[in-house]
Amino acid sequence: MSGASVKVAVRVRPFNSRETSKESKCIIQMQGNSTRSRSGVCCVSRAT
């Protein structure tokens, strides 16, 4: 696919009380123009 481009929008919000009480883990890290998504199986990193 020559010349194709992909834009990804990421919306992050604070954990709600249910997620906090279940000790959910955050899988998104944002720093400057870079967003990282972590998972137990896969890790994806993409600068925006």
NUDOKOL-966544 format. One record per atom (N, C-alpha, C, O, CB): y negated, x, z; atom name; residue in three letters; residue number from 0. Coordinates in steps of 0.001 Angstrom, whole numbers, plus 500000, padded with zeros to 6 digits. Glycine has a CB too. Example, Ala and Ser with C-alpha at 12.3 -4.5 7.8 and 13.67 -1.06 7.14 Angstrom:
2
<site v="505690" u="513190" w="507800" atomo="N" residuo="Ala" num="0"/>
<site v="504500" u="512300" w="507800" atomo="CA" residuo="Ala" num="0"/>
<site v="503300" u="513200" w="507800" atomo="C" residuo="Ala" num="0"/>
<site v="503319" u="514236" w="508465" atomo="O" residuo="Ala" num="0"/>
<site v="504473" u="511308" w="509046" atomo="CB" residuo="Ala" num="0"/>
<site v="502250" u="512850" w="507080" atomo="N" residuo="Ser" num="1"/>
<site v="501060" u="513670" w="507140" atomo="CA" residuo="Ser" num="1"/>
<site v="499970" u="512900" w="507870" atomo="C" residuo="Ser" num="1"/>
<site v="498862" u="513409" w="508039" atomo="O" residuo="Ser" num="1"/>
<site v="500598" u="514084" w="505725" atomo="CB" residuo="Ser" num="1"/>
//
This chain:
48
<site v="501177" u="500842" w="500000" atomo="N" residuo="Met" num="0"/>
<site v="500000" u="500000" w="500000" atomo="CA" residuo="Met" num="0"/>
<site v="498764" u="500884" w="500000" atomo="C" residuo="Met" num="0"/>
<site v="498182" u="501130" w="501057" atomo="O" residuo="Met" num="0"/>
<site v="500000" u="499044" w="501213" atomo="CB" residuo="Met" num="0"/>
<site v="498368" u="501349" w="498873" atomo="N" residuo="Ser" num="1"/>
<site v="497246" u="502264" w="498743" atomo="CA" residuo="Ser" num="1"/>
<site v="495918" u="501548" w="498972" atomo="C" residuo="Ser" num="1"/>
<site v="495686" u="500460" w="498445" atomo="O" residuo="Ser" num="1"/>
<site v="497258" u="502920" w="497370" atomo="CB" residuo="Ser" num="1"/>
<site v="495043" u="502180" w="499773" atomo="N" residuo="Gly" num="2"/>
<site v="493719" u="501626" w="500001" atomo="CA" residuo="Gly" num="2"/>
<site v="493668" u="500467" w="500978" atomo="C" residuo="Gly" num="2"/>
<site v="492598" u="499892" w="501180" atomo="O" residuo="Gly" num="2"/>
<site v="493155" u="501190" w="498724" atomo="CB" residuo="Gly" num="2"/>
<site v="494786" u="500103" w="501592" atomo="N" residuo="Ala" num="3"/>
<site v="494807" u="498985" w="502536" atomo="CA" residuo="Ala" num="3"/>
<site v="494262" u="499435" w="503887" atomo="C" residuo="Ala" num="3"/>
<site v="494381" u="500603" w="504257" atomo="O" residuo="Ala" num="3"/>
<site v="496242" u="498424" w="502692" atomo="CB" residuo="Ala" num="3"/>
<site v="493674" u="498516" w="504604" atomo="N" residuo="Ser" num="4"/>
<site v="493202" u="498824" w="505951" atomo="CA" residuo="Ser" num="4"/>
<site v="493553" u="497669" w="506880" atomo="C" residuo="Ser" num="4"/>
<site v="493671" u="496518" w="506459" atomo="O" residuo="Ser" num="4"/>
<site v="491671" u="499092" w="505960" atomo="CB" residuo="Ser" num="4"/>
<site v="493712" u="498007" w="508135" atomo="N" residuo="Val" num="5"/>
<site v="494071" u="497015" w="509144" atomo="CA" residuo="Val" num="5"/>
<site v="493073" u="497120" w="510287" atomo="C" residuo="Val" num="5"/>
<site v="492780" u="498218" w="510760" atomo="O" residuo="Val" num="5"/>
<site v="495536" u="497220" w="509653" atomo="CB" residuo="Val" num="5"/>
<site v="492552" u="495983" w="510730" atomo="N" residuo="Lys" num="6"/>
<site v="491691" u="495937" w="511907" atomo="CA" residuo="Lys" num="6"/>
<site v="492421" u="495143" w="512980" atomo="C" residuo="Lys" num="6"/>
<site v="492987" u="494084" w="512711" atomo="O" residuo="Lys" num="6"/>
<site v="490291" u="495302" w="511578" atomo="CB" residuo="Lys" num="6"/>
<site v="492399" u="495665" w="514190" atomo="N" residuo="Val" num="7"/>
<site v="493071" u="495009" w="515306" atomo="CA" residuo="Val" num="7"/>
<site v="492036" u="494699" w="516377" atomo="C" residuo="Val" num="7"/>
<site v="491263" u="495575" w="516766" atomo="O" residuo="Val" num="7"/>
<site v="494219" u="495898" w="515878" atomo="CB" residuo="Val" num="7"/>
<site v="492014" u="493467" w="516854" atomo="N" residuo="Ala" num="8"/>
<site v="491119" u="493073" w="517939" atomo="CA" residuo="Ala" num="8"/>
<site v="491932" u="492984" w="519225" atomo="C" residuo="Ala" num="8"/>
<site v="492998" u="492369" w="519253" atomo="O" residuo="Ala" num="8"/>
<site v="490411" u="491713" w="517627" atomo="CB" residuo="Ala" num="8"/>
<site v="491425" u="493599" w="520286" atomo="N" residuo="Val" num="9"/>
<site v="492108" u="493579" w="521576" atomo="CA" residuo="Val" num="9"/>
<site v="491173" u="492936" w="522586" atomo="C" residuo="Val" num="9"/>
<site v="490021" u="493346" w="522728" atomo="O" residuo="Val" num="9"/>
<site v="492530" u="495021" w="522029" atomo="CB" residuo="Val" num="9"/>
<site v="491669" u="491937" w="523280" atomo="N" residuo="Arg" num="10"/>
<site v="490890" u="491281" w="524332" atomo="CA" residuo="Arg" num="10"/>
<site v="491625" u="491510" w="525643" atomo="C" residuo="Arg" num="10"/>
<site v="492803" u="491172" w="525767" atomo="O" residuo="Arg" num="10"/>
<site v="490691" u="489739" w="524042" atomo="CB" residuo="Arg" num="10"/>
<site v="490943" u="492075" w="526607" atomo="N" residuo="Val" num="11"/>
<site v="491558" u="492398" w="527890" atomo="CA" residuo="Val" num="11"/>
<site v="490829" u="491631" w="528978" atomo="C" residuo="Val" num="11"/>
<site v="489602" u="491533" w="528957" atomo="O" residuo="Val" num="11"/>
<site v="491522" u="493932" w="528167" atomo="CB" residuo="Val" num="11"/>
<site v="491567" u="491094" w="529916" atomo="N" residuo="Arg" num="12"/>
<site v="490979" u="490351" w="531031" atomo="CA" residuo="Arg" num="12"/>
<site v="491614" u="490838" w="532333" atomo="C" residuo="Arg" num="12"/>
<site v="492696" u="491424" w="532309" atomo="O" residuo="Arg" num="12"/>
<site v="491181" u="488807" w="530852" atomo="CB" residuo="Arg" num="12"/>
<site v="490963" u="490606" w="533452" atomo="N" residuo="Pro" num="13"/>
<site v="491570" u="490977" w="534741" atomo="CA" residuo="Pro" num="13"/>
<site v="492811" u="490123" w="535006" atomo="C" residuo="Pro" num="13"/>
<site v="492933" u="489015" w="534485" atomo="O" residuo="Pro" num="13"/>
<site v="490546" u="490810" w="535900" atomo="CB" residuo="Pro" num="13"/>
<site v="493726" u="490645" w="535818" atomo="N" residuo="Phe" num="14"/>
<site v="494902" u="489867" w="536205" atomo="CA" residuo="Phe" num="14"/>
<site v="494476" u="488637" w="536995" atomo="C" residuo="Phe" num="14"/>
<site v="493514" u="488683" w="537762" atomo="O" residuo="Phe" num="14"/>
<site v="495881" u="490728" w="537035" atomo="CB" residuo="Phe" num="14"/>
<site v="495201" u="487533" w="536801" atomo="N" residuo="Asn" num="15"/>
<site v="494964" u="486353" w="537626" atomo="CA" residuo="Asn" num="15"/>
<site v="495794" u="486484" w="538911" atomo="C" residuo="Asn" num="15"/>
<site v="496553" u="487443" w="539053" atomo="O" residuo="Asn" num="15"/>
<site v="495327" u="485036" w="536848" atomo="CB" residuo="Asn" num="15"/>
<site v="495662" u="485542" w="539840" atomo="N" residuo="Ser" num="16"/>
<site v="496334" u="485650" w="541140" atomo="CA" residuo="Ser" num="16"/>
<site v="497857" u="485664" w="541009" atomo="C" residuo="Ser" num="16"/>
<site v="498529" u="486354" w="541776" atomo="O" residuo="Ser" num="16"/>
<site v="495911" u="484498" w="542039" atomo="CB" residuo="Ser" num="16"/>
<site v="498407" u="484924" w="540062" atomo="N" residuo="Arg" num="17"/>
<site v="499862" u="484911" w="539863" atomo="CA" residuo="Arg" num="17"/>
<site v="500353" u="486281" w="539414" atomo="C" residuo="Arg" num="17"/>
<site v="501355" u="486789" w="539916" atomo="O" residuo="Arg" num="17"/>
<site v="500262" u="483838" w="538828" atomo="CB" residuo="Arg" num="17"/>
<site v="499641" u="486868" w="538469" atomo="N" residuo="Glu" num="18"/>
<site v="500027" u="488192" w="537970" atomo="CA" residuo="Glu" num="18"/>
<site v="499889" u="489248" w="539065" atomo="C" residuo="Glu" num="18"/>
<site v="500723" u="490147" w="539177" atomo="O" residuo="Glu" num="18"/>
<site v="499170" u="488578" w="536750" atomo="CB" residuo="Glu" num="18"/>
<site v="498839" u="489137" w="539865" atomo="N" residuo="Thr" num="19"/>
<site v="498639" u="490080" w="540961" atomo="CA" residuo="Thr" num="19"/>
<site v="499745" u="489944" w="541999" atomo="C" residuo="Thr" num="19"/>
<site v="500276" u="490949" w="542470" atomo="O" residuo="Thr" num="19"/>
<site v="497271" u="489863" w="541614" atomo="CB" residuo="Thr" num="19"/>
<site v="500097" u="488712" w="542363" atomo="N" residuo="Ser" num="20"/>
<site v="501139" u="488503" w="543371" atomo="CA" residuo="Ser" num="20"/>
<site v="502512" u="488963" w="542888" atomo="C" residuo="Ser" num="20"/>
<site v="503357" u="489337" w="543702" atomo="O" residuo="Ser" num="20"/>
<site v="501201" u="487034" w="543759" atomo="CB" residuo="Ser" num="20"/>
<site v="502747" u="488942" w="541578" atomo="N" residuo="Lys" num="21"/>
<site v="504018" u="489427" w="541017" atomo="CA" residuo="Lys" num="21"/>
<site v="503990" u="490935" w="540759" atomo="C" residuo="Lys" num="21"/>
<site v="504944" u="491502" w="540226" atomo="O" residuo="Lys" num="21"/>
<site v="504334" u="488687" w="539713" atomo="CB" residuo="Lys" num="21"/>
<site v="502875" u="491579" w="541149" atomo="N" residuo="Glu" num="22"/>
<site v="502689" u="493018" w="540958" atomo="CA" residuo="Glu" num="22"/>
<site v="502909" u="493426" w="539498" atomo="C" residuo="Glu" num="22"/>
<site v="503582" u="494414" w="539206" atomo="O" residuo="Glu" num="22"/>
<site v="503642" u="493799" w="541867" atomo="CB" residuo="Glu" num="22"/>
<site v="502324" u="492636" w="538592" atomo="N" residuo="Ser" num="23"/>
<site v="502418" u="492923" w="537157" atomo="CA" residuo="Ser" num="23"/>
<site v="501770" u="494263" w="536850" atomo="C" residuo="Ser" num="23"/>
<site v="500826" u="494678" w="537524" atomo="O" residuo="Ser" num="23"/>
<site v="501753" u="491802" w="536325" atomo="CB" residuo="Ser" num="23"/>
<site v="502280" u="494930" w="535837" atomo="N" residuo="Lys" num="24"/>
<site v="501749" u="496225" w="535422" atomo="CA" residuo="Lys" num="24"/>
<site v="500849" u="496047" w="534204" atomo="C" residuo="Lys" num="24"/>
<site v="501176" u="495297" w="533284" atomo="O" residuo="Lys" num="24"/>
<site v="502896" u="497217" w="535112" atomo="CB" residuo="Lys" num="24"/>
<site v="499727" u="496735" w="534208" atomo="N" residuo="Cys" num="25"/>
<site v="498812" u="496711" w="533074" atomo="CA" residuo="Cys" num="25"/>
<site v="499337" u="497651" w="531997" atomo="C" residuo="Cys" num="25"/>
<site v="499658" u="498804" w="532287" atomo="O" residuo="Cys" num="25"/>
<site v="497372" u="497111" w="533506" atomo="CB" residuo="Cys" num="25"/>
<site v="499430" u="497174" w="530755" atomo="N" residuo="Ile" num="26"/>
<site v="499941" u="498009" w="529661" atomo="CA" residuo="Ile" num="26"/>
<site v="498843" u="498420" w="528691" atomo="C" residuo="Ile" num="26"/>
<site v="499127" u="499044" w="527669" atomo="O" residuo="Ile" num="26"/>
<site v="501033" u="497272" w="528907" atomo="CB" residuo="Ile" num="26"/>
<site v="497594" u="498081" w="528994" atomo="N" residuo="Ile" num="27"/>
<site v="496475" u="498430" w="528116" atomo="CA" residuo="Ile" num="27"/>
<site v="495579" u="499442" w="528820" atomo="C" residuo="Ile" num="27"/>
<site v="495204" u="499250" w="529977" atomo="O" residuo="Ile" num="27"/>
<site v="495663" u="497164" w="527714" atomo="CB" residuo="Ile" num="27"/>
<site v="495238" u="500515" w="528120" atomo="N" residuo="Gln" num="28"/>
<site v="494278" u="501490" w="528614" atomo="CA" residuo="Gln" num="28"/>
<site v="493173" u="501600" w="527577" atomo="C" residuo="Gln" num="28"/>
<site v="493449" u="501769" w="526390" atomo="O" residuo="Gln" num="28"/>
<site v="494950" u="502881" w="528889" atomo="CB" residuo="Gln" num="28"/>
<site v="491921" u="501507" w="528019" atomo="N" residuo="Met" num="29"/>
<site v="490790" u="501621" w="527104" atomo="CA" residuo="Met" num="29"/>
<site v="489881" u="502732" w="527590" atomo="C" residuo="Met" num="29"/>
<site v="489544" u="502810" w="528771" atomo="O" residuo="Met" num="29"/>
<site v="490014" u="500281" w="526993" atomo="CB" residuo="Met" num="29"/>
<site v="489484" u="503600" w="526651" atomo="N" residuo="Gln" num="30"/>
<site v="488563" u="504684" w="526961" atomo="CA" residuo="Gln" num="30"/>
<site v="487715" u="504944" w="525729" atomo="C" residuo="Gln" num="30"/>
<site v="488219" u="505404" w="524704" atomo="O" residuo="Gln" num="30"/>
<site v="489324" u="505974" w="527407" atomo="CB" residuo="Gln" num="30"/>
<site v="486429" u="504650" w="525830" atomo="N" residuo="Gly" num="31"/>
<site v="485543" u="504815" w="524679" atomo="CA" residuo="Gly" num="31"/>
<site v="485997" u="503943" w="523519" atomo="C" residuo="Gly" num="31"/>
<site v="486178" u="502736" w="523682" atomo="O" residuo="Gly" num="31"/>
<site v="485491" u="506283" w="524247" atomo="CB" residuo="Gly" num="31"/>
<site v="486182" u="504548" w="522341" atomo="N" residuo="Asn" num="32"/>
<site v="486626" u="503816" w="521154" atomo="CA" residuo="Asn" num="32"/>
<site v="488134" u="503802" w="521001" atomo="C" residuo="Asn" num="32"/>
<site v="488646" u="503401" w="519955" atomo="O" residuo="Asn" num="32"/>
<site v="486008" u="504411" w="519923" atomo="CB" residuo="Asn" num="32"/>
<site v="488848" u="504231" w="522022" atomo="N" residuo="Ser" num="33"/>
<site v="490305" u="504337" w="521929" atomo="CA" residuo="Ser" num="33"/>
<site v="490974" u="503291" w="522815" atomo="C" residuo="Ser" num="33"/>
<site v="490571" u="503095" w="523961" atomo="O" residuo="Ser" num="33"/>
<site v="490774" u="505750" w="522326" atomo="CB" residuo="Ser" num="33"/>
<site v="491987" u="502625" w="522290" atomo="N" residuo="Thr" num="34"/>
<site v="492766" u="501643" w="523036" atomo="CA" residuo="Thr" num="34"/>
<site v="494228" u="502020" w="522950" atomo="C" residuo="Thr" num="34"/>
<site v="494748" u="502273" w="521864" atomo="O" residuo="Thr" num="34"/>
<site v="492534" u="500208" w="522498" atomo="CB" residuo="Thr" num="34"/>
<site v="494897" u="502057" w="524100" atomo="N" residuo="Arg" num="35"/>
<site v="496325" u="502378" w="524136" atomo="CA" residuo="Arg" num="35"/>
<site v="497094" u="501199" w="524702" atomo="C" residuo="Arg" num="35"/>
<site v="496671" u="500569" w="525671" atomo="O" residuo="Arg" num="35"/>
<site v="496590" u="503654" w="524975" atomo="CB" residuo="Arg" num="35"/>
<site v="498215" u="500915" w="524091" atomo="N" residuo="Ser" num="36"/>
<site v="499117" u="499872" w="524559" atomo="CA" residuo="Ser" num="36"/>
<site v="500420" u="500539" w="524967" atomo="C" residuo="Ser" num="36"/>
<site v="501053" u="501225" w="524164" atomo="O" residuo="Ser" num="36"/>
<site v="499354" u="498779" w="523463" atomo="CB" residuo="Ser" num="36"/>
<site v="500823" u="500333" w="526232" atomo="N" residuo="Arg" num="37"/>
<site v="502059" u="500936" w="526723" atomo="CA" residuo="Arg" num="37"/>
<site v="503082" u="499853" w="527002" atomo="C" residuo="Arg" num="37"/>
<site v="502739" u="498746" w="527416" atomo="O" residuo="Arg" num="37"/>
<site v="501800" u="501772" w="527991" atomo="CB" residuo="Arg" num="37"/>
<site v="504328" u="500182" w="526774" atomo="N" residuo="Ser" num="38"/>
<site v="505440" u="499288" w="527051" atomo="CA" residuo="Ser" num="38"/>
<site v="506598" u="500145" w="527531" atomo="C" residuo="Ser" num="38"/>
<site v="506575" u="501363" w="527356" atomo="O" residuo="Ser" num="38"/>
<site v="505834" u="498441" w="525789" atomo="CB" residuo="Ser" num="38"/>
<site v="507603" u="499538" w="528127" atomo="N" residuo="Gly" num="39"/>
<site v="508760" u="500284" w="528592" atomo="CA" residuo="Gly" num="39"/>
<site v="509535" u="500938" w="527470" atomo="C" residuo="Gly" num="39"/>
<site v="510201" u="501950" w="527691" atomo="O" residuo="Gly" num="39"/>
<site v="509663" u="499386" w="529358" atomo="CB" residuo="Gly" num="39"/>
<site v="509464" u="500386" w="526272" atomo="N" residuo="Val" num="40"/>
<site v="510251" u="500886" w="525150" atomo="CA" residuo="Val" num="40"/>
<site v="509397" u="501638" w="524147" atomo="C" residuo="Val" num="40"/>
<site v="509840" u="502635" w="523577" atomo="O" residuo="Val" num="40"/>
<site v="510961" u="499745" w="524462" atomo="CB" residuo="Val" num="40"/>
<site v="508187" u="501174" w="523926" atomo="N" residuo="Cys" num="41"/>
<site v="507365" u="501690" w="522832" atomo="CA" residuo="Cys" num="41"/>
<site v="505973" u="502048" w="523335" atomo="C" residuo="Cys" num="41"/>
<site v="505478" u="501446" w="524288" atomo="O" residuo="Cys" num="41"/>
<site v="507272" u="500661" w="521690" atomo="CB" residuo="Cys" num="41"/>
<site v="505369" u="502987" w="522721" atomo="N" residuo="Cys" num="42"/>
<site v="503982" u="503327" w="523058" atomo="CA" residuo="Cys" num="42"/>
<site v="503186" u="503467" w="521765" atomo="C" residuo="Cys" num="42"/>
<site v="503582" u="504215" w="520870" atomo="O" residuo="Cys" num="42"/>
<site v="503907" u="504646" w="523904" atomo="CB" residuo="Cys" num="42"/>
<site v="502074" u="502757" w="521662" atomo="N" residuo="Val" num="43"/>
<site v="501236" u="502775" w="520467" atomo="CA" residuo="Val" num="43"/>
<site v="499840" u="503212" w="520874" atomo="C" residuo="Val" num="43"/>
<site v="499307" u="502728" w="521872" atomo="O" residuo="Val" num="43"/>
<site v="501206" u="501377" w="519766" atomo="CB" residuo="Val" num="43"/>
<site v="499252" u="504106" w="520126" atomo="N" residuo="Ser" num="44"/>
<site v="497889" u="504553" w="520392" atomo="CA" residuo="Ser" num="44"/>
<site v="497100" u="504500" w="519098" atomo="C" residuo="Ser" num="44"/>
<site v="497574" u="504957" w="518058" atomo="O" residuo="Ser" num="44"/>
<site v="497870" u="505985" w="520994" atomo="CB" residuo="Ser" num="44"/>
<site v="495895" u="503943" w="519156" atomo="N" residuo="Arg" num="45"/>
<site v="495089" u="503798" w="517944" atomo="CA" residuo="Arg" num="45"/>
<site v="493620" u="503896" w="518312" atomo="C" residuo="Arg" num="45"/>
<site v="493149" u="503154" w="519174" atomo="O" residuo="Arg" num="45"/>
<site v="495387" u="502451" w="517226" atomo="CB" residuo="Arg" num="45"/>
<site v="492901" u="504787" w="517683" atomo="N" residuo="Ala" num="46"/>
<site v="491453" u="504874" w="517885" atomo="CA" residuo="Ala" num="46"/>
<site v="490784" u="503810" w="517034" atomo="C" residuo="Ala" num="46"/>
<site v="491183" u="503587" w="515891" atomo="O" residuo="Ala" num="46"/>
<site v="490909" u="506296" w="517528" atomo="CB" residuo="Ala" num="46"/>
<site v="489765" u="503146" w="517585" atomo="N" residuo="Thr" num="47"/>
<site v="489074" u="502086" w="516851" atomo="CA" residuo="Thr" num="47"/>
<site v="487791" u="502584" w="516265" atomo="C" residuo="Thr" num="47"/>
<site v="487074" u="501826" w="515612" atomo="O" residuo="Thr" num="47"/>
<site v="488799" u="500901" w="517744" atomo="CB" residuo="Thr" num="47"/>
//
